[in-house]
Amino acid sequence: MFIVKHRAFFLWLTGFFLVAAVASIAVFGLKPSLEFTGGSLVEVEYTSERPHVSVLQDVLGAAGFTDASVRESGENAISIRTHTLTPEEHESLLSALTLSVVSPDASTTPFTESRFNSIGPSLGSELAIKALYAIGAVMLTIMLYIAFVFRKVSRPVPSWGYGLIVVVMLAIDIIVPAGFFAAYAHFTGAQADPLFVVALLALLGYCVNDVIVIFDRVRENLQKNKDLNRKEEFEMTIGRSIDETMGRSINTSVTVALALIAIIFFGAEVTRNFAIVMLVGVVVGTFSSIARSAPLLIPIAHRFAKK
């Protein structure tokens, strides 16, 4: 009953995190990867000491690649994102990535090109639109499914009220991780790539699972009250349902979080951002399912009771 009694505090806390996330996205922005904007990605791995990123950035700028973004990758590799390269520009860029260009007196530092991808801007734009459609379709489907499952629980909250709350919670559950990633990307140079979208879609499925578990327990307790002809305030039913499912939600989230932490510290570089977004989303989703979703049923029930 602690969460139900202090639900106003948790709702204000939710509002704070939501405003902070929206502000982060507005200020820093989500920088899309070339898979969404179009362009070329070149990854090279040096066989000896890797030149400093700032040095390579200056060299590429002097060679005419002023829009190139250079990032360290792994222990001795770099990744370069720039506009769509022609074969001639590709060769020119590789020529610039040698120490002999940086310092004529130094010996050439050999490297191997491990990756080269080019995506046209039209294809990148199409992928971005499809990603937004996928997120919207998933949320709409979840809302309709919840409304259908809870169609027999129409008192004191109508079935569509459960679906509406789930969608609102899911929107928060992906906005907050996105806001965190915007700030994280601003300081690390990370970009929103297809794995970022996959992480958001995975979070939608994960977070709705926790919410459904609590809502299903609410439905069971409401049915028990009806069968036993037990007069229990709706707030008491909500509080009891949260208490009965809280341990299960926390234990599940802890095991998932431990796996994600292992991926962050010991996994491959390509999956690190995915795991970071998932970790933040799992924490937010667990808080959402316990402290926000079920308590929101109470003001909705009061509103329908007045009507």
C-alpha positions in Angstrom: 0.0 0.0 0.0 3.0 2.3 0.3 3.0 3.1 -3.4 -0.7 3.7 -3.6 -0.6 6.1 -0.6 2.3 8.0 -2.0 1.2 7.8 -5.7 1.3 11.6 -6.1 5.0 11.7 -5.3 5.7 8.9 -7.9 3.7 10.7 -10.5 5.6 14.0 -9.9 8.9 12.0 -10.1 7.7 10.6 -13.4 7.0 14.1 -14.6 10.5 15.2 -13.7 12.2 12.4 -15.6 9.9 12.9 -18.6 10.6 16.6 -18.7 14.4 16.0 -18.3 14.3 13.4 -21.1 12.4 15.7 -23.5 14.7 18.5 -22.7 17.7 16.3 -23.4 16.3 15.3 -26.8 15.5 18.9 -27.6 18.9 20.3 -26.6 21.2 17.5 -27.8 19.0 15.8 -30.4 19.2 12.2 -31.5 21.9 12.0 -34.1 20.8 9.3 -36.6 23.4 7.0 -38.1 24.1 6.8 -41.8 21.7 3.9 -42.0 19.0 6.5 -41.6 20.6 9.6 -43.2 22.6 8.0 -46.0 26.4 8.2 -46.3 29.5 6.0 -46.1 31.1 4.2 -43.2 34.8 3.2 -43.3 36.5 1.2 -40.6 40.2 0.5 -40.6 42.4 -1.3 -38.2 46.0 -0.3 -37.7 48.6 -3.0 -37.3 50.7 -0.7 -35.1 50.0 2.3 -33.0 46.8 4.1 -33.9 47.0 7.8 -34.6 45.1 10.2 -32.4 41.6 10.9 -33.5 42.1 14.7 -33.6 45.2 14.2 -35.9 43.2 12.1 -38.3 40.3 14.5 -38.2 42.6 17.4 -39.2 44.2 15.2 -42.0 40.8 14.3 -43.4 39.7 17.9 -43.3 42.8 18.9 -45.2 42.1 16.2 -47.7 38.7 17.6 -48.4 36.6 15.4 -46.1 35.4 18.3 -43.9 32.2 16.4 -42.9 33.9 13.3 -41.8 33.3 12.1 -38.2 36.2 10.0 -36.7 35.7 7.7 -33.7 37.8 5.1 -32.0 36.7 1.6 -32.4 38.1 -1.3 -30.3 41.7 -1.3 -29.3 43.4 -0.2 -32.5 40.8 0.7 -35.1 38.8 3.8 -36.1 35.5 4.3 -37.8 34.8 7.2 -40.2 31.3 8.4 -41.2 31.0 10.8 -44.1 29.0 11.6 -47.2 28.4 8.9 -49.8 31.9 8.3 -51.3 32.7 7.7 -54.9 35.3 5.1 -55.7 37.9 7.9 -56.2 37.0 9.6 -52.9 37.2 6.2 -51.2 40.7 5.7 -52.4 41.6 9.3 -51.5 40.3 8.8 -48.0 42.3 5.6 -47.5 45.4 7.4 -48.7 44.9 10.1 -46.0 44.8 7.6 -43.2 48.6 7.1 -43.1 51.2 8.5 -40.8 53.2 9.6 -43.8 50.5 12.1 -44.6 50.5 13.3 -41.0 54.2 13.5 -40.7 56.4 13.1 -43.9 59.4 12.1 -41.8 57.5 9.2 -40.2 57.2 5.8 -41.7 53.9 4.8 -43.2 51.6 3.1 -40.7 50.0 0.1 -42.4 46.3 -0.7 -41.8 43.6 -2.9 -43.1 40.2 -1.8 -44.1 37.7 -4.0 -42.2 34.5 -2.4 -43.4 33.1 -0.1 -46.1 29.4 0.5 -46.4 27.5 3.1 -48.4 23.8 3.9 -48.2 21.9 6.4 -50.3 19.9 9.2 -48.6 16.6 8.0 -50.0 17.1 4.5 -48.6 18.2 6.0 -45.3 15.1 8.1 -45.1 12.9 5.2 -45.9 14.4 3.1 -43.1 13.8 6.0 -40.6 10.1 6.3 -41.6 9.7 2.5 -41.4 11.2 2.5 -37.9 8.7 5.1 -36.7 5.9 3.1 -38.3 7.1 0.0 -36.5 7.1 1.7 -33.1 3.7 3.2 -33.7 2.2 -0.1 -34.9 3.5 -2.0 -31.9 2.0 0.5 -29.4 -1.4 0.5 -31.2 -1.5 -3.3 -31.3 -0.6 -3.5 -27.6 -3.4 -1.0 -26.7 -6.0 -2.9 -28.7 -4.9 -6.2 -27.2 -5.1 -4.9 -23.6 -8.5 -3.5 -24.3 -9.7 -6.8 -25.6 -8.2 -8.9 -22.8 -9.7 -6.7 -20.1 -13.1 -6.3 -21.8 -14.9 -8.2 -19.0 -13.4 -6.0 -16.4 -15.4 -2.8 -17.0 -15.9 -1.6 -13.4 -14.8 0.7 -12.0 -12.4 1.3 -15.0 -13.5 0.6 -18.6 -11.4 -1.9 -20.5 -10.1 0.8 -22.9 -8.8 2.6 -19.8 -6.3 -0.2 -19.2 -5.1 0.0 -22.8 -4.8 3.7 -22.7 -2.7 3.6 -19.5 -0.4 1.0 -21.0 0.2 3.1 -24.1 1.0 6.2 -22.0 3.4 4.2 -19.8 5.1 2.7 -22.9 5.5 6.1 -24.4 7.3 7.2 -21.2 9.3 4.0 -21.1 10.9 4.8 -24.5 11.1 8.6 -24.2 13.2 8.4 -21.0 15.8 6.0 -22.5 15.9 8.0 -25.7 16.5 11.2 -23.7 19.3 9.5 -21.7 20.8 8.2 -25.0 20.7 11.8 -26.5 22.8 13.1 -23.6 25.1 10.0 -23.7 25.6 10.4 -27.5 26.4 14.1 -27.1 29.4 13.3 -24.9 30.5 10.0 -26.6 29.7 10.6 -30.2 27.3 7.6 -30.4 24.6 7.6 -33.0 21.0 6.3 -33.2 21.4 3.3 -35.4 19.1 0.4 -36.2 20.2 -1.4 -33.0 18.8 1.7 -31.1 15.4 1.2 -32.8 15.6 -2.6 -32.0 16.3 -1.7 -28.3 13.2 0.5 -28.2 11.0 -2.2 -29.8 12.4 -4.8 -27.4 11.7 -2.4 -24.5 8.1 -2.1 -25.6 7.6 -5.8 -25.4 9.5 -6.2 -22.1 7.8 -3.3 -20.3 4.3 -4.3 -21.3 4.9 -7.7 -19.9 5.4 -6.3 -16.4 2.4 -4.0 -16.7 0.2 -6.9 -17.9 1.2 -9.0 -14.9 0.1 -6.3 -12.4 -3.1 -5.5 -14.4 -3.9 -9.2 -14.6 -3.6 -9.5 -10.8 -5.9 -6.5 -10.5 -8.4 -8.3 -12.7 -8.1 -11.5 -10.6 -8.6 -9.7 -7.4 -11.6 -7.8 -8.7 -13.1 -11.0 -9.8 -12.5 -12.6 -6.4 -14.1 -9.7 -4.7 -17.2 -10.1 -6.9 -17.3 -13.9 -6.4 -17.0 -13.6 -2.6 -19.3 -10.6 -2.5 -16.5 -8.7 -0.8 -16.8 -5.0 -0.5 -13.2 -3.7 -0.9 -12.2 -0.2 -2.0 -10.6 0.0 -5.4 -7.5 1.6 -3.9 -7.1 -1.4 -1.5 -7.4 -3.8 -4.5 -4.7 -1.9 -6.4 -2.4 -1.8 -3.5 -2.8 -5.5 -2.8 -2.2 -6.4 -6.4 1.0 -4.3 -6.5 2.3 -5.9 -3.3 1.6 -9.4 -4.7 3.5 -8.8 -7.9 6.3 -6.5 -6.9 8.8 -9.2 -5.9 8.3 -11.0 -9.2 8.8 -7.8 -11.2 12.0 -6.7 -9.3 13.6 -10.1 -9.4 13.0 -10.5 -13.2 14.4 -7.0 -13.9 17.5 -7.6 -11.7 18.4 -10.8 -13.7 17.9 -9.0 -17.0 19.9 -6.0 -15.8 22.8 -8.2 -14.7 23.0 -9.7 -18.2 22.9 -6.3 -19.8 25.7 -5.0 -17.5 27.8 -8.0 -18.6 27.2 -7.1 -22.3 28.2 -3.5 -21.6 31.5 -4.3 -20.0 32.5 -7.5 -21.7 30.5 -7.6 -24.9 31.4 -6.4 -28.4 31.6 -2.7 -29.2 28.7 -2.9 -31.6 26.3 -4.1 -29.0 27.3 -1.7 -26.2 24.9 1.1 -27.1 22.1 -1.4 -27.5 22.8 -2.8 -24.0 23.0 0.7 -22.5 19.6 1.7 -23.9 18.1 -1.6 -22.8 19.5 -1.2 -19.3 18.0 2.2 -18.8 14.7 1.1 -20.3 14.5 -2.0 -18.0 15.1 0.2 -14.9 12.5 2.8 -16.1 10.0 0.1 -17.2 10.2 -1.7 -13.8 9.6 1.6 -12.0 6.8 2.3 -14.4 5.0 -0.9 -14.0 5.1 -0.8 -10.2 4.8 2.8 -9.3 2.9 4.4 -12.2 0.7 2.0 -14.2 -1.6 0.5 -11.6 -1.9 3.7 -9.4 -3.1 5.6 -12.5 -6.2 3.4 -12.5 -7.3 5.1 -9.3 -7.9 8.7 -10.6 -9.6 7.2 -13.7 -11.9 5.1 -11.4 -12.7 8.2 -9.4 -13.5 10.2 -12.6 -15.9 7.5 -13.8 -17.5 7.2 -10.3 -18.3 10.9 -10.4 -20.0 10.4 -13.7 
